[in-house]
Amino acid sequence: MNGPCKWCHKQIQRRGRRTPVFCSLACKAEWQKTQKPISRQKLRTLYVEDGLSTYAISKLVKRDPKRVYEWLVGYGIQPRPRTWDTVSGSQPFHEKAWLEREYSQKKRPARDIAKDCGVTENNVLFFLRKHGITSRTMEQIRAEKYWGASGPANPMFGRRGGKNPNWKGGVTPERQAFYLSPEWKHASQVVWKRDMASCRRCGLKAAPGVEMHIHHRVSFAYSPVRAAPSNLLLLCNTCHDWVHSKKNGDKDWIEAVPQFKPVSAQEGTPADRPLRASKAAAGGSV
C-alpha cells in the first residue's frame, strides 16, 4: 500500500493492505506532540504562574502526572525540584500499616497527615497509590467533612436577602430566565466569534473536555450591560476561577460600574496578549 506520511507528507511504500500512516517513529513522535490536551502557554500559566503541581494539572487534563512532567520537559519549562523524599522509612506514612490506620481507619485527611509530617499532600497521595490504599472520593470527603457551626452559632445564620454579603438584589430567578433568552444567545455567539473561541487570559482554545465560561466584567446584577458583548469576555474554567479568587488581588478583569470601559475586538488576539494581561493592555480587566 502507498500513502503520504501524516507528518512530513513523504510518500510511503509498504507491503500489506493497511494504508501507511507515518514514515518513521520520529514523525509519529512529532505528530503526537501536537495532540497534547494543553498548550505550552496554558501549561506554563498553570505550573509556573499559578503554582499548580503536576498532580493537580494531571487532574485537570485527565492524564498521568508523569505525562505532565514529560510535557514540561518537552516544552522547555524548568520543573521545580522535588521537595519531598520517597525513600522508604524516612516518614511514618511510608509504612503501609501506619498509613492505612491513619487514613482508612481514623479517616484523617491526606492534607492533615502531610501537615503533621512536614510534607505536601501530593507526597501522601503518592504513597496511598504505592501501597494500593484506595483514596476517598469527593462524595465521601464531603460527607465526612466538618462544615463548621450550625444554627444560631453560625455567624451567617438567618442572614438572608440584603443581610447576606453575597446578595445581588434577588436576581436568581431573573438570571435563570435571562440565560434562556434570545438576547443572551445572540450575545454569547458574538463573544465566542469575537474572542475566536479562546480564553482571553491564557489563550487556551476551546476543545472537547475544555470548559469555557463567559465572564461579566461588570456584575450580572447591573442590568444595563448584562448582555452587552463589550462587557463580556470568554475565559477558560481555570482562568475564570482565578479571576474570582483571592489570588486576583488587583481585581483584574473585574470592573465597577463607574470605571466600566468596553471591550473591543481590536485589543488583539489571545496569542498577542501576555499571559497575565494588565488593565491597561486588556481594557481594564480579565
N, C-alpha and C positions, 0 to 999 in steps of 0.2 A: 504493500500500500504506500502511496505517496501523499504528501501533505506538507503545509508550511509549519514551521516551529511557532508555537503560540507566543513566544517572547521575541526572538530575533527575526522571525519570518523566513528563515533559511529553509529551502526545500529539503525534505527528508524522504529517503527511500529505504523502506524496511520490508521484511517478509511478513507474511501473515495477513489476516483480514481486518485487523483493527487499525483505524486511522491513527498515525503517529501524532503526538501532542507536542513534545519537546525534543529538541535535537541532542540535548545533554542535560546532566543533572545540574550544571551551573545555570542554565537557562531556567530550569524549573525552580531553582532556589531564588533567582532574581524575581521571577513572577510571583512566588509565594510572599516575597517581601511587600508586594503591593496589595496583598489580600488581608493585611492586618486590620482588625476592627477598630484601630485607633491610630491617628496620625502622629507624627513626631511632635508637632506643635501642641496637640492635646495632651500627649504623654508627658511632655516637659512641664506643662501647666500643672498637671496633677501631681507629678513626682517632685519637681524642683520648687515650684512656687507655692502650691497648696500643701506640700509636705506629706502626701499620702505614701504609704508603704506599698511594696509590690503586692502584698497580700490584699490590701484594700483596693488597689487598682484591678487586681485579678477578679475580685467580686463584681466590680462594675462592668468589666468586659466579658465576664464568664469564661475566663481562661485560667490556666495553671500559673501560679506565681513564678515558677521557673521560666515559663514562656515570656512573662512580662520582663523578667530580668534580661533575657536574651534580646528582647526588643530594645531595652535601654542601651545595651552594648552595641547592637546593630545600628542604632540611630546616633551613636556617639555621645550619649548622655552619661555623664560620670555617675556610676552608682555610689550610694552612700556606704561607708564602711559599716559592717555588721557590729551592732552594739551589744550583742548577747552571745553566750557561749553554748555550743551544742555538745560539748564533751560530757559524756555520761558521768554522773557522780558529783558534778560541781554544783548542782542545785537539787533541792529535795524533790521537785516535780520531775526530775529525770527518772525517778523510780516509779514504775507503773502503779504499784500498790498504793503509794502515798498520793499520787495524783488522782487515782480512781476514788480513793476515800474522800479527798477534799472536794473534788469536782462533782462526782456522781452521787456519792452518799450524803455529803454535807450540803450539796447544792450551792457551793461557793462559786461566784462568777470568776471566769478566767482573768478578768481585769483585777479583781481583788487579790488573787493568788500572785499575779505578776507584780502588783504594788508591794506586797509583803516581801517578795524575793528580789525586788530592785531591778526587774527586767520589764520588757514590753509585753503587751498582751499577745502579740504575734508569736513570741517565744513559747508561751504556754500552749497556744493553739498548735504550734508545730509539734510539740511532744504529745498532745492529745491524739493527733493523727499518727504519729510514730508508734504510739502504744496501742493503737486501734480502739481508743475510747471514743464512743460516739458523742459528738458535741450536741448541745441542745439547740433546737430550732428557735426561731424568733418567737413563735407562738408560745413555746414552753417558757422562754425567758420572760415574756410579758406577763404570763400567768403567775410566775414566781416573784416578780419584781415588787419591791415595796414602793408604792407611788406617793408616799407622804401622808400627812394628816388628812383626815376626812371629817366631814360635818363642820360644825361651828369652829373646831380647832384649826381648820384650814383658812388662811387669811383671805382666800378668794371665795369662801362660802357665801352664797346668796348674792354675789356681785354680778348682776345681770344688766343687760342694756347699757345705758350710759355710765354705770358704775364700774364696768369692766374696761380695763385699759386697752383691750384689743377690739372693742366695739367700734363698728364703722357705720353706724347710723341705721342699723336694721336692714341691710341690703341683701341678705342671703336669698330670700325668695326672688327678689328682683334680679339678682345675679344669675340664678338658675334659668330664669326666663330669657335673660339677655343673651346668654351663650347659645341659646337655641334659635335666636332671631336671624333673619336675613341680613340685618345690619352687621352683626358680628361675623357672619360667614363671609361677607364681602370684605370686611376689614382684615380678617385673617388671611384671605387669599392675597390681598395687596401686600401684606407684610412678608409672607412667605416668598413672593416673587421679588420684592424689593431687596430682601436680605439673601436672596439666592439659596434658600433652604440651608443656611449656615448660621452657626452661633455667632452673634455679633461680638462676643467677648474673646472666644478662643479660636473661632474659625471652623469648628467641627461641622462636617457636612451631615445632613440628615441621611439615615440609612436604617435598614431593618435592625431593630434592637436598640436604636439610639432614640432616647426620649427627648423631644423638643417642646419648649413652652413659649408662649407669647407673654412677654412681661410688660406690665403697665408701669411706666416711669412715674407718672402722677397717679396716685392711688385710684383704684376702681371706684371708690366712694365718691370721687369727683366726677359727676356725670357728663359735663360738657365735653371732655376729651376722652371719654370712656372707649369710644370706637374710632377715635382719630388715629390713622396709621402713623402720624407724626409723633404720637405718644407711645407707640408700641414698638417692641424690639423682640426679635427671635433669639432665644437663648437655649442652650442645652440644659438638661436637668441639673448637672453638676454646677454650672455657672449660675443658674437661677437660684439654686440653694445658697451659693456663695454670696450673691447679691443681698439676700435677706438674712444673712448670718452676721454674727458679731465680728467676723474677720473683715467685713467691709466697713471699716471704721470711718472712712471718708464719705460713706453713703454714695459711692459711685453708682451711676445708673438709677438713682432714686431722686426724684425732684419734688419739691413743694410747689404749690400752685403759683405763687408769685414769681418763682425763678424758672418757670417752665419755658423750655426752648425746643421747638420742633426738631424732629429727626428728619434728615433728608437722605436720599439715595446717593448724593454727591459726597458723602463723608468717606467714601472709599469702600472697597470690598473687604470681607473679613481677612483676606490674605494680606491686604495693605496695612491693616491696623496692628499695633503691638498687642501682646497677649493681655496686658492689663491696661486698657485704654484709659487715658486720663479724661477728666471732664472737658478740658479744652479741646482734646483731639476727637472726642466722640459725642459732641453735642450736649455734654453735661451729665451723662450717666451711662450705666451699662444695664 
